[in-house]
Amino acid sequence: MAGVSRRNTRDKATSAGKSPNLHNTNTRTRKSAAGGRRGFTRIVTSTFAILLSIGIVLITIGFFMKNYFINPAKETVKPRVVTPLSAPKLMDLPMFQGEHKESLYWGTYRPHVYFGIRARTPQSLLAGLMWLGVKDGRYVMRHVCQDSDELATYGWTHHNGRDYGRQVLVDQKLVLTTNFLKSREEESGYGGDWAVRIEAQSEVAIFLPLHDFTALNLLIPCRHSLREESFTTFLSSAVMTFGFFYRLNEEMEEIVHLFFYVADEEGTALGLGKGASDDPDDFLLAFGSMTDVGNWELHLESKENFEFHYAGFKTHNIHNLSELVQTNLAIQARTIGRLQLSDTSDHASNILVFQVSAIIPFKVDIAFVTKLSGSTSRLKERIRSLIGDSLSSNLKHKQEQFDNKFQSCFDMSNEINPEAITVAKAALGNLLGGVGYFYGQSKISLPPSSKLVPGDNYISYWPAELYTAVPSRPFFPRGFLWDEGFHQLLIWRWDANISLDIIGHWLDLMNADGWIPREQILGAEALSKVPSEFVLQHPTNGNPPTLFLVLREFVCSIKKDKFSASQINDISTFLRRAFVRLDAWYKWFNTTQSGKDVGTYFWHGRDNVTTRELNPKSLSSGLDDYPRASHPSEDERHVDLRCWMHLAADCMSSISEFLEDSHIGKEYSLTAKLLSDFDLLNQIHLDNTSGVYSDYGNHTEKVRLSWQMVESAGGYPSRELLREVLEKPVLRLVPHIGYVSLFPFMSRLIPADSWILEKQLDLISDTSTLWTKFGLRSLSKTSSIYVQRNTEHDPPYWRGPIWMNMNYMILSALNYYSQVDGPYQDRAKIIYTDLRNNLIQNVVKNYKQTGFLWEQYDQKKGKGKGARLFTGWTSLIVLIMAESYSES
């Protein structure tokens, strides 16, 4: 605006300066007695005009100088925390364009729903499945993955991450199988076509009917109707559901009610199909157009009888679709006494939901075809290739391909029985099937004193996309930074290009300071699953840089000739462009998380004024409530972070060497050497008496939670569980033994002939500290905080339970020391073998009993705990079975 004002003022000044001359030209010169006086007057007038023009110019310049130098204009300057790093984006690399990008366009990228499809584009066409289940005599809608649905089991038994997946869901006695398959024909639009097969089965189930089927009003030909003779009169008993009553049938056949939907995130109107075509088995559901793929159609096919209804909605709140459908059903039930969709559609509906009701067993195929420019006969051929016998054949072929590749990738020994291999395939399938695509803006916390956004406590990150695996579909269906490094340890061995794609998306989220938000909550669907207190991301807090784990393995595997020439070229290109981001990431840690002394680090963000936590959490460490120094301070030293920094420096040194960048590589090599200095490590973190590595900080053991009477805001007393300190803390080593104590061991920083290695093996194998017959517990039984609550509402998390990611890293180190010459080699081998067997047996046993992999396992009985269907880092059990560890 200032520039525009200057130009306008300059134009006006110029016009004022010319006006006297123009006036003089148009004035007729006359000679008279008064001519001299008039000439004088003209001179004066001209001079005045010139002076006036000069004055205007000077005033304008004065205003400019004042505004720009004395009172600078208040221009909106984007804060660094929400400014992207000034570096070429990894996802712009040619290796992620073309064929690669198109091959991954469609996928089951909506992990938070039981079955969902979308494209890797910010505004996508979505598709998904709902069904009606029965719980406590009431009908309930199944759509979004949640524990309260109490499904006996669900998850992908197979998924290749690209174009095929098979999932089994058991809801009471209803068994649903969903199959997903992609197909790319020459005539297909961008990303190709896809097909879904849904099968409903039950052995002895009895399902409640949703309405009186003696009076069916069907929208489709009679051959699709349910057999009327199979239903009898209703009893007088009633059950409340969706806010209305319906009567139950005493004798009925088993009925399944499926709801398949398509929704356009852009809000574009979708076309409603006209029903059955000239092919009696083909049913046109919907049609539309997408910018990327062109025109498309959605077809349904089933050889069996079914009832059909639909509803169309116009809304941008697609994450509330379950409520929209339930409301529609409830209104119908109150109005006509039937639990069926209304067979109506809002004007310009961008969501279409199709209800299919049928007698079990039932099978239905749904085909999505794109780019409909070819002949009608060719279109029918393409549809037929996606349904019926063709689909059955293709699904069988894809499953065989998955099984063969699984054996090739992981080459499990004969000691792993078929039951364990089934669990391993499910672990891999669920990790790959849980990969999602998200788009949105993270919310970044602002300090209370900030004036960047008046009235708000956050500022929005730039709009960004993220392609990532997720820890758990029902509990954590979004990206977590430190989890992702562990996920990629498995994924890169299955599909290196997918792994690089995921890592590239994460690194592209880096801001100008080199910081990456540790939890990615992007888009309305992701936000709907997160409690408000966990939404804001804090730019002072980090997260373990576990992506270096997999990057190190890429470099190591290249050196061992495990990749083809084209793969090596892709990885080299990736690392070359990624280096500037990795360098910025490392420097962010090295400057923001460093301690007072050289070579020391501590996790920032712990609460040093809390009155409610027994031991203030270190969420940024990933280990949440693992006990640290009782009183957070700048004097802290965290041994786990020091080891993560060594990993990062060592990895950067290896990448530099691989890229032949000797200058930067030398700097990182020196840093890695400093952080691996055994004497310095021991000086900072070792208890010489016990041989235990510990944190250091302001600490006392005499801290407890006690019930106290507190005056509330309204002046009324309330009883609260508060922290009570009984002794003044002092600077010392923190005497808690657990996972953190083993980080130097996990990082292989201990020489194979050191007495300290023997002490570490003692800690691992001692049942009074970490050893259990189910795996290594997270905190020693000797700790004063072992299995203690951290607050009134926070049960122990990393204070006893067994976690797979840490057990995998410990196993990896045991495997290493069992192969390196030294006095403890044989003992390391024995412990390795026993621990590996314990972990495998317990995970397989739990999966057999519950149908799930779990977030953690109980240290006393081995029972799965925490989030179920936790197929994030618990899927590392696959690598444990395959004995596939880091070789660096």
Backbone hydrogen bonds, N-H to C=O, Kabsch-Sander energy under -0.5 kcal/mol:
donor,donor_aa,acceptor,acceptor_aa,energy
5,S,1,M,-2.3
6,R,2,A,-2.1
7,R,3,G,-2.0
8,N,4,V,-2.5
9,T,5,S,-2.4
10,R,6,R,-2.3
11,D,7,R,-2.1
12,K,8,N,-2.1
13,A,9,T,-2.3
14,T,10,R,-2.0
15,S,11,D,-2.0
16,A,12,K,-2.3
17,G,13,A,-1.8
18,K,14,T,-1.2
18,K,15,S,-0.5
19,S,15,S,-1.2
22,L,18,K,-1.9
23,H,19,S,-2.3
24,N,20,P,-2.4
25,T,21,N,-2.0
26,N,22,L,-1.6
27,T,23,H,-0.5
27,T,24,N,-0.6
28,R,26,N,-0.6
32,S,30,R,-0.6
35,G,32,S,-1.5
38,R,34,A,-2.6
39,G,35,G,-2.7
40,F,36,G,-2.4
41,T,37,R,-2.7
42,R,38,R,-2.9
43,I,39,G,-2.1
44,V,40,F,-2.7
45,T,41,T,-2.9
46,S,42,R,-2.8
47,T,43,I,-2.8
48,F,44,V,-2.9
49,A,45,T,-2.4
50,I,46,S,-2.2
51,L,47,T,-2.7
52,L,48,F,-2.8
53,S,49,A,-2.4
54,I,50,I,-2.6
55,G,51,L,-2.5
56,I,52,L,-2.3
57,V,53,S,-2.3
58,L,54,I,-2.7
59,I,55,G,-2.8
60,T,56,I,-2.6
61,I,57,V,-2.7
62,G,58,L,-2.6
63,F,59,I,-2.7
64,F,60,T,-2.4
65,M,61,I,-2.9
66,K,62,G,-2.6
67,N,63,F,-2.8
68,Y,64,F,-2.6
69,F,65,M,-2.2
70,I,65,M,-1.1
70,I,66,K,-0.7
71,N,66,K,-4.0
75,E,73,A,-1.6
77,V,75,E,-0.7
78,K,76,T,-0.6
82,V,79,P,-1.4
83,T,80,R,-1.9
85,L,510,M,-2.0
87,A,85,L,-1.9
92,D,89,K,-1.0
93,L,90,L,-1.9
96,F,93,L,-1.8
97,Q,94,P,-1.7
100,H,97,Q,-1.1
101,K,97,Q,-0.9
102,E,98,G,-2.3
103,S,99,E,-2.5
104,L,100,H,-1.0
104,L,101,K,-0.5
105,Y,102,E,-1.5
107,G,118,R,-1.8
109,Y,107,G,-1.8
110,R,116,G,-0.7
113,V,110,R,-1.7
114,Y,143,H,-2.7
117,I,127,A,-3.0
118,R,107,G,-2.2
120,R,105,Y,-2.0
121,T,119,A,-2.1
124,S,122,P,-0.7
126,L,124,S,-0.6
126,L,263,A,-3.8
127,A,117,I,-2.2
128,G,261,Y,-1.7
129,L,115,F,-1.9
130,M,259,F,-2.5
131,W,142,R,-1.5
132,L,257,H,-1.7
133,G,131,W,-0.6
133,G,140,V,-3.0
135,K,138,R,-3.2
138,R,135,K,-1.4
140,V,133,G,-2.4
142,R,131,W,-3.0
143,H,141,M,-0.5
143,H,144,V,-0.5
145,C,112,H,-2.6
149,D,146,Q,-1.5
150,E,147,D,-2.1
152,A,170,V,-1.9
153,T,170,V,-1.0
155,G,168,V,-1.0
157,T,166,R,-2.1
158,H,166,R,-1.7
160,N,164,Y,-2.1
165,G,180,F,-1.8
166,R,158,H,-2.7
167,Q,178,T,-2.7
168,V,155,G,-2.1
169,L,176,L,-3.2
170,V,153,T,-3.1
171,D,169,L,-0.6
171,D,174,L,-2.8
172,Q,170,V,-0.6
174,L,171,D,-2.7
175,V,173,K,-0.5
175,V,201,Q,-2.9
176,L,169,L,-3.1
176,L,174,L,-0.6
177,T,199,E,-2.4
178,T,167,Q,-2.3
179,N,197,R,-2.4
180,F,165,G,-2.7
181,L,195,A,-2.2
182,K,163,D,-2.1
183,S,193,D,-2.7
185,E,183,S,-0.5
188,S,185,E,-1.0
190,Y,292,D,-0.7
192,G,189,G,-2.3
193,D,183,S,-3.4
194,W,368,F,-1.9
195,A,181,L,-2.9
196,V,366,I,-2.7
197,R,179,N,-1.9
198,I,364,V,-2.7
199,E,177,T,-2.4
200,A,362,F,-3.0
201,Q,175,V,-2.4
213,F,211,H,-0.9
215,A,212,D,-1.1
218,L,216,L,-0.7
219,L,308,F,-0.7
224,H,221,P,-2.1
225,S,222,C,-2.1
228,E,226,L,-0.6
230,S,227,R,-1.3
231,F,228,E,-1.6
232,T,251,E,-0.8
235,L,248,L,-2.3
239,V,246,Y,-1.7
241,T,244,F,-3.0
244,F,241,T,-2.1
246,Y,239,V,-1.4
248,L,237,S,-0.9
250,E,233,T,-0.7
256,V,358,A,-2.8
258,L,256,V,-0.5
258,L,356,V,-2.9
259,F,130,M,-2.9
260,F,354,F,-2.3
261,Y,128,G,-2.3
262,V,352,L,-2.1
263,A,126,L,-2.4
264,D,350,N,-2.7
265,E,124,S,-2.5
265,E,263,A,-0.6
267,G,264,D,-1.4
270,L,349,S,-3.1
271,G,287,F,-3.0
273,G,285,L,-3.3
275,G,284,L,-1.4
277,S,279,D,-0.7
277,S,282,D,-1.9
282,D,279,D,-1.9
283,F,300,L,-2.3
284,L,275,G,-2.2
285,L,283,F,-0.6
285,L,298,L,-2.9
286,A,298,L,-1.3
287,F,271,G,-1.9
288,G,296,W,-2.0
290,M,294,G,-2.2
294,G,290,M,-2.4
296,W,288,G,-2.6
297,E,369,V,-2.2
298,L,286,A,-3.0
299,H,297,E,-0.5
299,H,367,A,-2.9
300,L,283,F,-3.1
301,E,365,D,-2.8
302,S,281,D,-0.6
306,F,224,H,-2.1
307,E,357,S,-3.0
309,H,355,Q,-2.0
311,A,353,V,-1.9
312,G,344,T,-2.0
313,F,351,I,-2.5
315,T,313,F,-0.6
318,I,316,H,-1.7
320,N,317,N,-1.9
321,L,318,I,-1.8
324,L,320,N,-1.7
325,V,321,L,-2.4
326,Q,322,S,-2.4
327,T,323,E,-2.4
328,N,324,L,-2.0
329,L,325,V,-2.4
330,A,326,Q,-2.4
331,I,327,T,-2.4
332,Q,328,N,-2.0
333,A,329,L,-2.4
334,R,330,A,-2.2
335,T,331,I,-2.2
336,I,332,Q,-3.1
337,G,332,Q,-0.7
337,G,333,A,-1.1
338,R,332,Q,-0.9
339,L,210,L,-0.6
340,Q,338,R,-1.5
343,D,310,Y,-2.5
344,T,310,Y,-0.6
346,D,312,G,-1.6
349,S,346,D,-1.2
350,N,313,F,-1.4
351,I,313,F,-1.8
352,L,262,V,-2.6
353,V,311,A,-2.9
354,F,260,F,-2.9
355,Q,309,H,-3.1
355,Q,353,V,-0.5
356,V,258,L,-2.8
356,V,354,F,-0.5
357,S,307,E,-2.4
358,A,256,V,-2.2
360,I,254,E,-2.0
362,F,200,A,-2.1
364,V,198,I,-2.3
365,D,301,E,-3.0
366,I,196,V,-2.9
367,A,299,H,-2.6
368,F,194,W,-3.2
369,V,297,E,-2.3
369,V,367,A,-0.6
371,K,293,V,-0.6
371,K,295,N,-2.0
373,S,371,K,-0.8
374,G,371,K,-0.5
379,L,375,S,-2.1
380,K,376,T,-2.2
381,E,377,S,-1.7
382,R,378,R,-2.2
383,I,379,L,-2.3
384,R,380,K,-2.6
385,S,381,E,-1.8
386,L,382,R,-0.5
386,L,383,I,-1.4
387,I,384,R,-1.0
390,S,387,I,-0.8
391,L,387,I,-1.2
392,S,388,G,-2.1
393,S,389,D,-2.5
394,N,390,S,-2.4
395,L,391,L,-2.7
396,K,392,S,-2.1
397,H,393,S,-2.1
398,K,394,N,-2.4
399,Q,395,L,-2.2
400,E,396,K,-2.0
401,Q,397,H,-2.2
402,F,398,K,-2.4
403,D,399,Q,-2.5
404,N,400,E,-2.5
405,K,401,Q,-2.6
406,F,402,F,-2.6
407,Q,403,D,-1.9
408,S,404,N,-2.1
409,C,405,K,-2.9
410,F,406,F,-2.2
411,D,407,Q,-2.0
416,I,413,S,-1.6
417,N,415,E,-0.8
421,I,417,N,-2.1
422,T,418,P,-2.2
423,V,419,E,-1.5
424,A,420,A,-2.4
425,K,421,I,-2.5
426,A,422,T,-1.9
427,A,423,V,-2.4
428,L,424,A,-2.4
429,G,425,K,-2.9
430,N,426,A,-2.6
431,L,427,A,-1.8
432,L,428,L,-2.5
433,G,429,G,-3.0
434,G,430,N,-1.1
435,V,432,L,-1.4
436,G,468,T,-3.4
437,Y,109,Y,-1.7
438,F,466,L,-2.7
440,G,464,A,-2.3
444,I,442,S,-0.6
444,I,459,I,-3.0
445,S,537,Q,-3.0
446,L,457,N,-2.3
450,S,447,P,-2.1
456,D,453,V,-2.2
459,I,444,I,-2.3
461,Y,442,S,-2.9
464,A,440,G,-2.7
466,L,438,F,-2.5
468,T,436,G,-2.3
468,T,466,L,-0.6
472,S,476,F,-1.2
473,R,869,L,-0.8
476,F,472,S,-1.3
478,R,476,F,-1.8
479,G,520,Q,-0.8
481,L,518,R,-3.0
484,E,480,F,-1.9
485,G,481,L,-0.9
486,F,482,W,-0.8
486,F,483,D,-0.6
487,H,483,D,-2.2
488,Q,484,E,-2.3
489,L,485,G,-0.8
489,L,486,F,-0.6
490,L,486,F,-0.7
490,L,487,H,-1.2
491,I,487,H,-2.2
492,W,488,Q,-2.2
494,W,490,L,-0.9
494,W,491,I,-0.8
495,D,491,I,-3.2
499,S,495,D,-1.9
500,L,496,A,-2.4
501,D,497,N,-2.1
502,I,498,I,-2.4
503,I,499,S,-2.6
504,G,500,L,-2.6
505,H,501,D,-2.0
506,W,502,I,-2.0
507,L,503,I,-2.5
508,D,504,G,-1.8
509,L,506,W,-1.6
510,M,507,L,-1.4
511,N,515,W,-2.4
512,A,80,R,-0.9
512,A,83,T,-2.6
514,G,511,N,-1.9
520,Q,479,G,-2.8
521,I,519,E,-0.7
522,L,520,Q,-0.6
523,G,521,I,-0.5
527,L,523,G,-2.4
528,S,524,A,-1.9
529,K,526,A,-1.4
530,V,527,L,-1.6
534,F,531,P,-2.1
535,V,532,S,-1.4
536,L,532,S,-0.6
537,Q,443,K,-2.6
541,N,538,H,-2.0
546,T,544,P,-2.6
548,F,545,P,-1.7
549,L,546,T,-1.7
550,V,546,T,-0.8
551,L,547,L,-2.1
552,R,548,F,-2.3
553,E,549,L,-1.2
554,F,550,V,-2.0
555,V,551,L,-2.0
556,C,552,R,-2.5
557,S,553,E,-2.5
558,I,554,F,-1.8
559,K,555,V,-1.9
560,K,556,C,-1.1
561,D,558,I,-1.8
562,K,557,S,-2.5
568,I,564,S,-2.5
569,N,565,A,-2.0
570,D,566,S,-2.1
571,I,567,Q,-2.8
572,S,568,I,-2.6
573,T,569,N,-2.4
574,F,570,D,-2.5
575,L,571,I,-2.8
576,R,572,S,-2.3
577,R,573,T,-1.9
578,A,574,F,-2.8
579,F,575,L,-1.4
580,V,577,R,-0.5
581,R,578,A,-0.7
582,L,578,A,-2.7
583,D,579,F,-2.8
584,A,580,V,-1.7
585,W,581,R,-2.5
586,Y,582,L,-2.6
587,K,583,D,-2.3
588,W,584,A,-2.0
589,F,585,W,-2.0
590,N,586,Y,-2.8
591,T,587,K,-1.6
592,T,588,W,-2.6
593,Q,589,F,-2.2
595,G,600,T,-3.2
600,T,597,D,-1.7
602,F,593,Q,-2.5
604,H,602,F,-0.5
608,N,606,R,-0.7
614,L,790,N,-2.8
618,S,624,D,-2.8
621,S,618,S,-1.5
622,G,619,L,-1.6
626,Y,623,L,-2.6
631,H,698,N,-2.3
636,E,633,S,-1.2
637,R,696,Y,-2.4
638,H,601,Y,-3.7
639,V,637,R,-0.6
642,R,638,H,-1.8
643,C,639,V,-1.7
644,W,640,D,-2.2
645,M,641,L,-2.5
646,H,642,R,-1.6
647,L,643,C,-2.4
648,A,644,W,-2.4
649,A,645,M,-2.6
650,D,646,H,-2.8
651,C,647,L,-2.6
652,M,648,A,-2.6
653,S,649,A,-2.2
654,S,650,D,-2.1
655,I,651,C,-2.7
656,S,652,M,-2.4
657,E,653,S,-2.3
658,F,654,S,-2.4
659,L,655,I,-2.6
660,E,656,S,-0.6
660,E,657,E,-0.7
661,D,656,S,-2.8
662,S,660,E,-0.8
665,G,661,D,-2.0
666,K,662,S,-2.0
667,E,663,H,-1.3
668,Y,664,I,-2.1
669,S,665,G,-2.3
670,L,666,K,-2.2
671,T,667,E,-2.0
672,A,668,Y,-2.9
673,K,669,S,-2.1
674,L,670,L,-2.2
675,L,671,T,-2.5
676,S,672,A,-1.2
677,D,674,L,-1.1
678,F,676,S,-0.5
681,L,677,D,-2.5
682,N,678,F,-2.3
683,Q,679,D,-2.1
684,I,680,L,-1.8
685,H,681,L,-2.7
686,L,682,N,-1.5
687,D,692,V,-2.5
688,N,686,L,-0.8
691,G,687,D,-2.5
692,V,687,D,-0.8
693,Y,741,S,-0.6
694,S,685,H,-2.7
696,Y,637,R,-2.2
697,G,732,R,-2.5
698,N,631,H,-0.6
699,H,697,G,-0.9
699,H,730,V,-3.0
703,V,701,E,-1.9
704,R,724,E,-2.3
706,S,722,L,-2.9
708,Q,720,E,-3.2
710,V,708,Q,-0.5
710,V,718,S,-3.6
712,S,710,V,-0.5
712,S,716,Y,-3.1
715,G,712,S,-1.8
718,S,710,V,-3.2
720,E,708,Q,-3.0
720,E,718,S,-0.6
722,L,706,S,-2.7
722,L,720,E,-0.8
723,R,611,T,-3.3
724,E,704,R,-3.2
726,L,702,K,-2.8
726,L,724,E,-0.6
727,E,702,K,-0.6
730,V,699,H,-2.0
732,R,697,G,-2.2
734,V,695,D,-2.8
736,H,734,V,-1.3
737,I,735,P,-0.5
739,Y,778,S,-2.0
741,S,738,G,-0.7
742,L,738,G,-0.8
742,L,739,Y,-1.3
743,F,740,V,-1.4
746,M,742,L,-3.2
747,S,743,F,-2.4
748,R,745,F,-1.5
749,L,744,P,-2.5
750,I,744,P,-0.5
754,S,751,P,-1.9
757,L,754,S,-0.9
758,E,754,S,-0.9
759,K,755,W,-1.7
760,Q,756,I,-2.2
761,L,757,L,-2.2
762,D,758,E,-1.9
763,L,759,K,-2.3
764,I,760,Q,-2.2
765,S,761,L,-2.1
766,D,762,D,-1.2
767,T,765,S,-0.5
769,T,766,D,-1.5
770,L,763,L,-1.1
770,L,766,D,-0.8
771,W,766,D,-1.9
772,T,775,G,-0.5
774,F,775,G,-0.6
775,G,772,T,-0.7
777,R,770,L,-2.6
778,S,800,G,-0.6
778,S,801,P,-1.2
780,S,737,I,-3.4
781,K,769,T,-1.1
783,S,780,S,-1.7
786,Y,783,S,-1.2
787,V,799,R,-2.8
788,Q,785,I,-2.3
790,N,794,D,-2.2
791,T,794,D,-0.9
794,D,791,T,-0.5
802,I,857,Y,-3.2
803,W,776,L,-0.5
807,N,803,W,-1.7
808,Y,804,M,-2.5
809,M,805,N,-1.9
810,I,806,M,-2.3
811,L,807,N,-2.6
812,S,808,Y,-2.4
813,A,809,M,-1.8
814,L,810,I,-2.6
815,N,811,L,-2.8
816,Y,812,S,-1.8
817,Y,813,A,-2.8
818,S,814,L,-1.8
819,Q,816,Y,-1.6
820,V,816,Y,-0.6
824,Y,752,A,-0.5
825,Q,822,G,-1.4
828,A,824,Y,-2.4
829,K,825,Q,-1.7
830,I,826,D,-2.0
831,I,827,R,-2.4
832,Y,828,A,-2.4
833,T,829,K,-2.4
834,D,830,I,-2.3
835,L,831,I,-2.8
836,R,832,Y,-2.6
837,N,833,T,-2.2
838,N,834,D,-2.3
839,L,835,L,-2.4
840,I,836,R,-2.3
841,Q,837,N,-2.6
842,N,838,N,-2.1
843,V,839,L,-2.3
844,V,840,I,-2.5
845,K,841,Q,-2.2
846,N,842,N,-2.4
847,Y,843,V,-2.4
848,K,844,V,-2.4
849,Q,845,K,-2.1
850,T,846,N,-3.0
851,G,846,N,-0.5
851,G,847,Y,-2.2
855,E,865,K,-0.7
855,E,867,A,-2.3
856,Q,865,K,-1.5
857,Y,802,I,-2.0
858,D,863,K,-3.3
862,G,858,D,-1.4
865,K,856,Q,-3.2
869,L,853,L,-1.3
870,F,853,L,-2.2
871,T,869,L,-1.3
872,G,471,P,-0.8
875,S,872,G,-1.7
876,L,873,W,-1.8
877,I,874,T,-1.6
878,V,875,S,-2.1
880,I,876,L,-2.0
881,M,877,I,-2.5
882,A,878,V,-2.2
883,E,879,L,-0.8
883,E,880,I,-0.5
884,S,879,L,-2.5
885,Y,883,E,-0.7
